[in-house]
Amino acid sequence: MTNRSARPARQALAVLAATLSAAVSLPAQGAVDPTTGRQLHDKTCVACHVQRYGGDGSKIYLRADRMIHSRAALDRRVATCSAMTNAGWLPDDEANVAEYLATRYYKVGAPAGKK
Ligand code: HEC
């Protein structure tokens, strides 16, 4: 194989590597992102809640006898549910979803040791 024919493949690999590292470096910046959390939540979690509670499913978070009353409990519940659904979420993904639910519904503030 000549060097000339190998070059496009190498360039394509370089572009792929750059794209991948950009995608991977986003959550590594450390900022919790409720917008990403919302997307993950809507993709993986909402359908089942809607099935049981109707509407947009948010009633499950707002009902009078809800289970979650603290940020610690919310963090644990999100971790449990992500494991239960085999979502393949990383800790950053769980943090983003917990932040989304905390700010939009539960109003329970930041996790212990942050902010
Ligand atoms: C297969 C159905 C199903 C899926 C999928 C599901 N949930 Fe749930 N979730 C439930 C049910 C049912 C309850 C209520 C349990 C109860 O009332 O005892 C619940 C409760 C919750 C609660 C607590 C609500 C409260 O009472 O305050 C949270 C938070 C929650 N789910 C988050 C998630 C997240 C995050 C995901 C996605 C990773 C998810 N759930 C996926 C069925 C589901």
Boltz pocket constraint, residues with backbone or C-beta under 6 A from the ligand:
constraints:
  - pocket:
      binder: B
      contacts: [[A, 41], [A, 44], [A, 45], [A, 46], [A, 48], [A, 49], [A, 52], [A, 60], [A, 61], [A, 62], [A, 65], [A, 66], [A, 67], [A, 68], [A, 74], [A, 77], [A, 78], [A, 81], [A, 82], [A, 85], [A, 87], [A, 97], [A, 101]]
      max_distance: 6.0
